[in-house]
């Protein structure tokens, strides 16, 4: 039920199913590898915390949106087709979109090679569902979304749109509207999710979803565990965290900040 992602153990089922683990249970995972273990529980609690998932659990169609957003969506739907496709389609047309989108990020991210991108797409399983955005006029592919269908929810894992088309045709608006409608209204899933709180803040997509599409923060409890030697190194480097610019270090230090905030709230020694 957990898998390694960038040396960190994370839950690979729907987040509302994760429960609090005991330290001895976490230790058994470290025996298999990894340096960090993230245990998230008490999903969608009432009281705000420093960790959350960004979710939407209802669909009100156009009526739930402000007039300006409705106009943007209608423009998008007139300009683009939003289709569920097979993974070969994303592997064929997605890489140039991916590179263009990364160039648009406000913080630098290390791009995958074409071979790495294709390998990742081809490794996707039956749990994954693929959407592409096509220009009605030219048929050109200008965006895609790779989603994961979990227990009664759909997770939006990677969404990329060529920024050259972000002017007055609003492809993001149509894509999110159609996906939300498909999963929440047609498939009647419990919620759709755009992941956990961003640690690197390389994209403003979560703020966009909250502001424009009535997504919300589902607050949770989180416990972070480290392998012993990794923890010792992290504690030594943490006071100098502002000197690190690499996004991998930024994410780790941000996670440690969150861990310390939770520890302080629960009157636990933070280090």
C-alpha positions as CSV (number, residue, x, y, z in Angstrom):
1,X,0.0,0.0,0.0
2,X,3.1,2.2,0.0
3,X,5.6,2.8,-2.7
4,X,8.9,4.6,-3.0
5,X,8.8,8.0,-4.8
6,X,12.1,9.9,-4.9
7,X,13.4,7.9,-1.9
8,X,10.3,8.7,0.1
9,X,7.6,6.1,1.1
10,X,4.1,7.4,0.2
11,X,0.7,5.9,0.3
12,X,-0.5,4.6,-3.1
13,X,-4.2,4.3,-2.4
14,X,-6.9,6.9,-2.0
15,X,-5.8,9.3,0.8
16,X,-9.0,8.9,2.8
17,X,-7.9,5.2,3.4
18,X,-4.6,5.9,5.0
19,X,-4.3,5.4,8.8
20,X,-1.8,6.3,11.4
21,X,1.1,3.8,11.6
22,X,3.3,2.8,14.5
23,X,7.0,3.5,14.4
24,X,7.8,-0.3,14.3
25,X,5.7,-0.5,11.1
26,X,7.6,2.3,9.5
27,X,10.9,0.7,10.4
28,X,10.0,-2.4,8.4
29,X,9.6,-0.2,5.3
30,X,13.0,1.4,5.8
31,X,14.5,-2.1,5.8
32,X,13.5,-2.3,2.2
33,X,15.1,1.1,1.3
34,X,14.2,4.8,1.2
35,X,15.2,7.7,3.4
36,X,11.8,9.3,4.3
37,X,8.4,8.0,5.2
38,X,5.3,10.2,5.0
39,X,2.3,9.0,7.0
40,X,-0.9,11.0,6.4
41,X,-4.1,10.3,8.3
42,X,-7.3,11.9,9.6
43,X,-8.2,12.9,6.1
44,X,-10.5,16.0,5.6
45,X,-10.6,16.9,9.3
46,X,-12.5,20.0,10.3
47,X,-9.6,21.8,12.0
48,X,-7.0,23.4,9.7
49,X,-3.4,22.0,9.7
50,X,-0.2,22.6,7.9
51,X,-0.8,19.7,5.5
52,X,-3.7,19.1,3.1
53,X,-4.9,17.7,-0.2
54,X,-6.6,19.9,-2.8
55,X,-9.9,18.2,-3.7
56,X,-13.3,18.8,-5.2
57,X,-16.2,16.7,-3.9
58,X,-19.2,18.1,-5.8
59,X,-20.1,19.4,-9.2
60,X,-22.5,22.2,-9.8
61,X,-22.0,22.7,-13.5
62,X,-21.8,26.3,-14.8
63,X,-24.1,27.5,-12.1
64,X,-21.5,27.2,-9.3
65,X,-19.0,29.4,-11.2
66,X,-18.8,33.2,-11.6
67,X,-19.8,34.7,-14.9
68,X,-16.3,35.4,-16.1
69,X,-15.2,31.8,-15.6
70,X,-18.3,30.6,-17.4
71,X,-17.4,32.8,-20.3
72,X,-13.8,31.3,-20.3
73,X,-15.1,27.8,-20.3
74,X,-17.5,28.3,-23.2
75,X,-14.7,29.9,-25.2
76,X,-12.5,26.9,-24.4
77,X,-15.2,24.4,-25.3
78,X,-15.7,26.1,-28.7
79,X,-12.0,26.1,-29.4
80,X,-10.8,22.7,-28.2
81,X,-11.8,19.0,-28.1
82,X,-11.1,17.2,-24.8
83,X,-10.8,13.5,-25.3
84,X,-10.0,10.4,-23.3
85,X,-7.2,8.7,-25.3
86,X,-4.8,5.7,-24.9
87,X,-1.3,6.1,-23.5
88,X,0.3,5.7,-26.9
89,X,-1.4,9.0,-27.9
90,X,0.2,10.9,-25.0
91,X,3.6,9.2,-25.6
92,X,3.4,10.3,-29.3
93,X,2.3,13.9,-28.8
94,X,2.9,14.8,-25.2
95,X,6.7,15.4,-24.9
96,X,6.9,18.8,-26.8
97,X,3.9,19.9,-24.6
98,X,5.7,18.8,-21.5
99,X,8.9,20.7,-22.4
100,X,7.1,23.9,-23.3
101,X,5.1,23.7,-20.0
102,X,8.3,23.3,-17.9
103,X,9.8,26.4,-19.5
104,X,6.8,28.3,-18.2
105,X,7.3,27.4,-14.6
106,X,8.4,30.1,-12.2
107,X,11.0,27.8,-10.7
108,X,13.4,25.6,-12.7
109,X,12.6,21.9,-12.9
110,X,14.9,19.2,-14.3
111,X,13.2,17.9,-17.5
112,X,13.0,14.2,-18.4
113,X,14.6,13.1,-21.6
114,X,12.3,11.9,-24.4
115,X,13.3,8.3,-23.5
116,X,12.5,8.8,-19.9
117,X,9.1,10.4,-20.7
118,X,8.1,7.6,-23.0
119,X,9.3,5.0,-20.5
120,X,7.2,6.6,-17.8
121,X,4.1,6.8,-20.0
122,X,4.4,3.2,-21.1
123,X,4.8,2.1,-17.4
124,X,1.4,3.5,-16.6
125,X,-1.2,0.8,-15.6
126,X,-4.9,0.2,-16.1
127,X,-5.5,2.6,-13.2
128,X,-4.4,5.5,-15.3
129,X,-6.6,7.5,-17.6
130,X,-5.3,9.8,-20.3
131,X,-6.9,13.0,-21.6
132,X,-5.7,15.2,-24.5
133,X,-6.6,18.6,-25.7
134,X,-6.9,19.1,-29.4
135,X,-7.4,22.3,-31.4
136,X,-10.8,22.0,-33.3
137,X,-9.4,24.1,-36.1
138,X,-6.0,22.4,-36.7
139,X,-6.3,19.1,-34.9
140,X,-3.0,19.9,-33.1
141,X,-2.5,18.4,-29.6
142,X,-1.8,21.3,-27.2
143,X,-2.3,19.7,-23.7
144,X,-2.8,16.5,-21.8
145,X,-3.7,15.2,-18.4
146,X,-2.6,11.9,-16.8
147,X,-5.0,10.8,-14.1
148,X,-5.2,7.9,-11.7
149,X,-8.4,6.2,-10.8
150,X,-8.3,5.1,-7.2
151,X,-10.8,3.9,-4.7
152,X,-13.8,6.1,-5.4
153,X,-11.7,9.1,-6.5
154,X,-9.7,10.4,-9.4
155,X,-6.3,12.0,-9.0
156,X,-5.0,14.5,-11.5
157,X,-1.3,13.5,-11.5
158,X,0.2,15.5,-14.3
159,X,-1.5,18.2,-16.4
160,X,0.5,20.1,-19.0
161,X,-0.7,22.7,-21.6
162,X,1.5,24.4,-24.1
163,X,1.8,28.0,-22.7
164,X,1.6,29.4,-26.3
165,X,-2.1,28.7,-26.2
166,X,-2.8,30.3,-22.8
167,X,-3.9,33.6,-24.3
168,X,-7.6,34.1,-25.0
169,X,-8.7,30.5,-25.6
170,X,-8.4,29.2,-22.0
171,X,-7.6,25.5,-22.5
172,X,-7.2,24.9,-18.8
173,X,-10.7,26.0,-18.1
174,X,-12.3,23.6,-20.5
175,X,-10.1,20.7,-19.5
176,X,-10.8,21.0,-15.8
177,X,-14.5,21.6,-16.4
178,X,-14.8,18.5,-18.6
179,X,-12.8,16.3,-16.3
180,X,-14.6,17.4,-13.2
181,X,-17.9,16.8,-15.0
182,X,-16.9,13.4,-16.1
183,X,-15.6,12.1,-12.8
184,X,-18.0,13.8,-10.4
185,X,-21.2,14.0,-12.4
186,X,-21.0,11.1,-14.8
187,X,-19.0,8.6,-12.8
188,X,-20.2,9.9,-9.5
189,X,-16.9,9.5,-7.7
190,X,-16.5,10.7,-4.1
191,X,-14.0,13.4,-5.1
192,X,-11.3,14.5,-7.6
193,X,-7.9,15.5,-6.2
194,X,-5.0,17.5,-7.5
195,X,-2.5,16.1,-5.0
196,X,-1.1,17.1,-1.6
197,X,0.2,20.5,-0.6
198,X,2.9,21.6,-3.0
199,X,6.3,21.6,-1.4
200,X,8.3,23.3,-4.2
201,X,5.5,25.7,-5.4
202,X,6.8,25.4,-8.9
203,X,3.2,25.8,-10.2
204,X,0.2,27.8,-9.2
205,X,-2.3,25.2,-10.4
206,X,-3.7,24.4,-7.0
207,X,-4.4,28.1,-6.2
208,X,-6.0,28.3,-9.7
209,X,-8.3,25.3,-8.9
210,X,-9.4,26.7,-5.5
211,X,-10.1,30.2,-6.9
212,X,-11.7,29.2,-10.2
213,X,-13.3,25.8,-9.8
214,X,-14.2,25.6,-6.1
215,X,-11.6,23.1,-5.1
216,X,-10.8,23.2,-1.4
217,X,-8.2,22.1,1.1
218,X,-8.9,18.7,2.8
219,X,-6.7,19.1,5.9
220,X,-4.9,16.1,7.4
221,X,-2.5,15.0,10.1
222,X,1.0,14.0,8.9
223,X,4.0,12.3,10.5
224,X,7.4,12.3,8.8
225,X,10.0,9.7,9.6
226,X,13.6,9.6,8.5
227,X,16.2,6.9,8.3
228,X,18.8,7.5,11.0
229,X,21.8,8.6,9.0
230,X,19.6,10.7,6.7
231,X,18.0,12.4,9.7
232,X,21.5,13.3,11.1
233,X,22.6,14.9,7.8
234,X,19.3,16.7,7.5
235,X,19.5,18.2,11.0
236,X,23.1,19.5,10.2
237,X,22.0,21.1,6.9
238,X,18.6,22.5,8.0
239,X,20.0,25.7,9.5
240,X,21.5,26.5,6.1
241,X,18.4,25.6,4.1
242,X,18.1,29.1,2.6
243,X,21.3,28.6,0.6
244,X,19.9,25.6,-1.3
245,X,18.2,26.3,-4.6
246,X,17.8,22.8,-6.0
247,X,14.1,21.9,-5.9
248,X,14.8,18.4,-4.4
249,X,16.4,20.0,-1.3
250,X,13.7,22.7,-1.2
251,X,11.0,20.0,-1.0
252,X,12.9,18.1,1.7
253,X,13.5,21.2,3.9
254,X,9.8,22.3,3.4
255,X,8.7,18.9,4.5
256,X,10.9,19.2,7.6
257,X,9.4,22.6,8.4
258,X,5.9,21.0,8.3
259,X,7.1,18.2,10.5
260,X,8.4,20.7,13.1
261,X,5.1,22.7,13.0
262,X,3.1,19.5,13.7
263,X,5.5,18.5,16.5
264,X,5.2,22.0,18.1
265,X,1.4,21.9,17.9
266,X,1.4,18.5,19.6
267,X,4.1,19.5,22.2
268,X,6.6,17.0,20.8
269,X,10.3,17.5,20.6
270,X,10.8,18.6,17.0
271,X,14.3,17.2,16.3
